[in-house]
Amino acid sequence: MSSWRLLLTRSREDSLAVAERLHAAGVATSCLPLLELEPVALEAAQQERLAALNGYHAFIVVSKPAARLLLQHLDTAGLAPPTAHWFTVGEATGRILTARGLQVSWPAAGDDSEALLAVPALHQALATVQPQVLIVRGVGGRELLAERLAEQGASVDYLELYRRCLPHYPGAAVAERVAGERLNGLVVSSGQGLEHLQRLAGADWPRLSRMPLFVPSPRVAQQAREAGAQQVVECRGASAAALLAAVQRTAVPALTGH
């Protein structure tokens, strides 16, 4: 039985799935979702982009909500998704698309932008004159991915289908949860999740920032250090498996974070 007691901050659905995986390995968790997804209405330009998918050489879908919402929009419009050159950052997102008969590539190891950029099939898809890439995502995020693709000569467009909001909680919700359940580690799955954690923590952040903080990638790790986090653990991915591996190789702190 592990001595870790982690605060999970992903969306409710994702937190529950991660909690189930961790509990099976003897890791205790507490869920405080700090990301609430809100679908956005497509403006005219986005609707035109949706109707012109066949003009792109590669499609990158960055999250499970993006995959589900994209398929819903296509169904509503009576459109069939193009059949070639689909990519996702992680396997779970890819499986949503493969269930619709699409051929999807994702990193064999890691589930972040850096890992996706190393996938050979993506380089092959870009090996054409003036490659056009569509990134399907929420509002904001994955700028590194677009920057690196542009460096390789690709023209990148976005199809933004949802926004991430901070649910309403009392001001001391994080500190009270940490103290009440004697938690000794914090988990965020994205840069925006970190921003929401810091914002909700408010005046308690300097104290909470001394706790081990598990993050998915070097980019979020750097963001966390710049925010004052003192014990940043990079998970090399945002999946439950990546988090569990990071937890298992990290020593439990001697003191609880309360």
C-alpha positions as CSV (number, residue, x, y, z in Angstrom):
1,M,0.0,0.0,0.0
2,S,1.5,3.4,-1.0
3,S,1.7,6.3,1.4
4,W,0.9,8.8,-1.3
5,R,-2.4,10.7,-1.0
6,L,-2.8,12.8,-4.2
7,L,-5.1,15.7,-5.1
8,L,-6.3,15.1,-8.7
9,T,-7.4,18.3,-10.6
10,R,-8.4,17.1,-14.1
11,S,-12.0,17.2,-15.3
12,R,-14.4,15.1,-13.2
13,E,-14.5,12.3,-15.8
14,D,-10.8,12.1,-16.2
15,S,-10.1,12.4,-12.5
16,L,-12.4,9.5,-11.7
17,A,-10.7,7.3,-14.4
18,V,-7.2,8.2,-13.1
19,A,-8.3,7.6,-9.5
20,E,-9.6,4.1,-10.3
21,R,-6.2,3.2,-11.9
22,L,-4.3,4.7,-8.9
23,H,-6.5,3.0,-6.3
24,A,-5.9,-0.4,-7.9
25,A,-2.2,0.3,-7.3
26,G,-2.8,1.3,-3.7
27,V,-2.5,5.1,-4.1
28,A,-5.1,7.2,-2.3
29,T,-6.6,10.2,-4.2
30,S,-9.0,13.0,-3.7
31,C,-10.7,14.6,-6.7
32,L,-11.1,18.4,-7.0
33,P,-11.7,19.1,-10.7
34,L,-10.2,22.4,-11.7
35,L,-11.1,22.1,-15.4
36,E,-14.7,22.3,-16.6
37,L,-15.2,22.0,-20.3
38,E,-17.7,24.2,-22.1
39,P,-18.4,23.7,-25.8
40,V,-18.3,26.8,-27.9
41,A,-20.5,27.8,-30.8
42,L,-18.7,27.7,-34.1
43,E,-18.3,31.0,-35.8
44,A,-18.7,31.2,-39.6
45,A,-15.0,30.9,-40.2
46,Q,-14.8,27.8,-38.1
47,Q,-17.8,26.3,-39.8
48,E,-16.2,26.8,-43.2
49,R,-13.0,25.2,-41.9
50,L,-15.1,22.2,-40.7
51,A,-16.6,21.9,-44.1
52,A,-13.3,22.0,-45.9
53,L,-11.4,19.3,-44.0
54,N,-10.4,17.6,-47.3
55,G,-8.0,20.5,-47.9
56,Y,-5.7,19.5,-45.1
57,H,-2.8,17.1,-45.2
58,A,-2.8,16.2,-41.5
59,F,-5.2,16.5,-38.6
60,I,-4.0,16.7,-35.0
61,V,-6.6,16.2,-32.3
62,V,-5.2,17.1,-28.9
63,S,-7.8,15.8,-26.4
64,K,-10.7,13.4,-25.9
65,P,-13.2,16.2,-25.7
66,A,-11.9,17.6,-28.9
67,A,-12.2,14.2,-30.6
68,R,-15.8,13.7,-29.3
69,L,-17.0,17.2,-30.2
70,L,-15.4,17.1,-33.7
71,L,-17.2,13.8,-34.5
72,Q,-20.5,15.4,-33.1
73,H,-20.1,18.4,-35.4
74,L,-19.4,16.3,-38.4
75,D,-22.4,14.1,-37.7
76,T,-24.6,17.2,-37.3
77,A,-23.4,18.6,-40.5
78,G,-23.7,15.3,-42.3
79,L,-20.0,15.2,-43.1
80,A,-17.7,12.2,-43.2
81,P,-14.2,12.8,-41.7
82,P,-11.3,12.4,-44.2
83,T,-9.7,9.0,-44.0
84,A,-6.0,9.7,-43.9
85,H,-3.3,11.3,-41.7
86,W,-5.0,11.6,-38.3
87,F,-2.8,12.1,-35.2
88,T,-3.4,12.4,-31.5
89,V,-1.3,13.4,-28.6
90,G,-2.3,10.3,-26.6
91,E,-3.7,6.8,-27.1
92,A,-7.0,7.5,-25.3
93,T,-7.9,10.3,-27.8
94,G,-6.8,8.1,-30.7
95,R,-9.1,5.3,-29.7
96,I,-12.1,7.6,-30.0
97,L,-11.2,8.2,-33.6
98,T,-10.2,4.7,-34.4
99,A,-13.6,3.6,-33.2
100,R,-15.0,5.5,-36.1
101,G,-12.8,3.6,-38.5
102,L,-10.1,6.3,-38.9
103,Q,-6.4,5.4,-39.1
104,V,-4.7,7.3,-36.3
105,S,-1.1,7.6,-35.2
106,W,0.1,8.6,-31.7
107,P,3.4,8.4,-29.8
108,A,4.5,5.0,-28.7
109,A,5.9,6.5,-25.6
110,G,4.8,9.8,-23.9
111,D,1.7,11.7,-24.6
112,D,2.7,15.3,-25.1
113,S,3.5,17.7,-28.0
114,E,7.2,16.8,-27.9
115,A,6.5,13.1,-28.3
116,L,4.0,13.6,-31.1
117,L,6.5,15.7,-33.0
118,A,8.8,12.7,-33.1
119,V,6.3,10.3,-34.6
120,P,7.6,9.3,-38.1
121,A,4.2,9.2,-39.7
122,L,3.7,12.9,-38.9
123,H,7.0,13.7,-40.7
124,Q,5.8,11.7,-43.7
125,A,2.5,13.5,-43.7
126,L,4.4,16.8,-43.8
127,A,6.6,15.7,-46.7
128,T,4.7,17.6,-49.3
129,V,4.7,21.0,-50.8
130,Q,3.1,23.6,-48.5
131,P,1.5,21.1,-46.1
132,Q,-1.7,22.2,-44.4
133,V,-2.3,21.0,-40.9
134,L,-5.5,21.4,-38.7
135,I,-5.1,21.3,-35.0
136,V,-8.4,20.4,-33.3
137,R,-8.4,21.7,-29.7
138,G,-10.0,23.8,-27.0
139,V,-9.5,27.6,-26.9
140,G,-5.8,28.1,-26.4
141,G,-3.0,25.7,-25.7
142,R,-0.5,23.6,-27.7
143,E,1.3,26.6,-29.1
144,L,4.6,24.7,-29.1
145,L,3.1,22.2,-31.4
146,A,2.0,24.8,-34.0
147,E,5.4,26.6,-33.7
148,R,7.4,23.4,-34.4
149,L,5.1,22.5,-37.3
150,A,5.5,26.0,-38.8
151,E,9.3,25.5,-38.5
152,Q,8.9,22.5,-40.7
153,G,7.2,24.5,-43.4
154,A,3.6,23.7,-42.4
155,S,0.7,26.1,-42.5
156,V,-1.3,25.5,-39.3
157,D,-5.0,26.3,-38.6
158,Y,-7.0,25.7,-35.5
159,L,-10.5,24.4,-35.0
160,E,-11.4,25.3,-31.4
161,L,-14.4,23.4,-30.0
162,Y,-14.5,24.1,-26.3
163,R,-13.1,26.3,-23.5
164,R,-11.7,25.2,-20.1
165,C,-13.3,27.0,-17.2
166,L,-12.5,27.0,-13.5
167,P,-15.5,25.6,-11.6
168,H,-16.7,27.7,-8.7
169,Y,-15.3,26.7,-5.3
170,P,-14.9,28.5,-2.0
171,G,-11.6,30.4,-1.7
172,A,-9.9,28.0,0.7
173,A,-11.1,24.8,-1.1
174,V,-7.6,23.6,-2.0
175,A,-6.0,24.2,1.4
176,E,-9.0,22.7,3.2
177,R,-9.0,19.6,1.1
178,V,-5.3,19.1,1.5
179,A,-5.5,19.5,5.3
180,G,-8.7,17.7,5.8
181,E,-7.6,14.6,3.9
182,R,-3.9,14.8,4.8
183,L,-2.9,14.9,1.2
184,N,0.8,14.9,0.4
185,G,1.0,15.5,-3.4
186,L,-0.7,17.7,-6.1
187,V,-1.4,16.7,-9.7
188,V,-2.0,18.9,-12.7
189,S,-2.4,17.7,-16.3
190,S,-1.8,20.9,-18.2
191,G,-0.5,24.4,-18.0
192,Q,-4.1,25.8,-17.6
193,G,-4.7,23.3,-14.9
194,L,-1.7,24.7,-13.1
195,E,-3.0,28.2,-13.6
196,H,-6.3,27.3,-12.1
197,L,-4.7,25.5,-9.2
198,Q,-2.6,28.6,-8.3
199,R,-5.6,30.9,-8.8
200,L,-7.9,28.9,-6.5
201,A,-5.2,28.4,-3.9
202,G,-4.7,32.2,-3.7
203,A,-3.0,33.2,-0.5
204,D,-2.4,29.6,0.4
205,W,-0.2,29.0,-2.7
206,P,3.2,29.8,-1.1
207,R,2.5,27.0,1.4
208,L,1.0,24.6,-1.1
209,S,3.9,25.2,-3.5
210,R,6.2,23.3,-1.2
211,M,4.3,20.1,-1.8
212,P,5.4,17.6,-4.5
213,L,3.6,18.7,-7.7
214,F,3.2,16.1,-10.5
215,V,3.1,17.6,-14.0
216,P,2.9,16.0,-17.5
217,S,5.7,17.6,-19.5
218,P,8.9,19.7,-19.5
219,R,6.9,22.8,-20.5
220,V,4.5,22.6,-17.6
221,A,7.4,21.7,-15.3
222,Q,9.1,25.0,-16.3
223,Q,5.8,26.9,-15.8
224,A,5.4,25.3,-12.3
225,R,8.9,26.3,-11.3
226,E,8.4,29.8,-12.5
227,A,5.2,29.9,-10.4
228,G,7.2,28.9,-7.3
229,A,6.6,25.2,-7.1
230,Q,9.6,23.7,-5.2
231,Q,9.2,20.0,-5.8
232,V,8.2,19.4,-9.4
233,V,7.9,15.8,-10.7
234,E,7.7,15.4,-14.4
235,C,5.5,12.5,-15.4
236,R,6.6,12.2,-19.0
237,G,3.0,12.2,-20.1
238,A,-0.6,13.0,-18.9
239,S,-2.0,9.5,-18.8
240,A,-2.8,7.5,-15.6
241,A,0.0,5.1,-16.4
242,A,2.5,7.9,-16.7
243,L,1.4,9.4,-13.4
244,L,1.5,6.1,-11.6
245,A,5.0,5.4,-12.9
246,A,6.1,8.9,-11.6
247,V,4.5,8.3,-8.2
248,Q,6.2,4.9,-7.9
249,R,9.7,6.3,-8.6
250,T,9.2,9.3,-6.3
251,A,9.9,9.1,-2.5
252,V,6.9,10.0,-0.3
253,P,7.6,13.3,1.5
254,A,8.4,13.0,5.2
255,L,5.7,15.6,6.1
256,T,2.2,16.0,4.9
257,G,1.3,19.2,3.0
258,H,-0.9,20.8,5.6
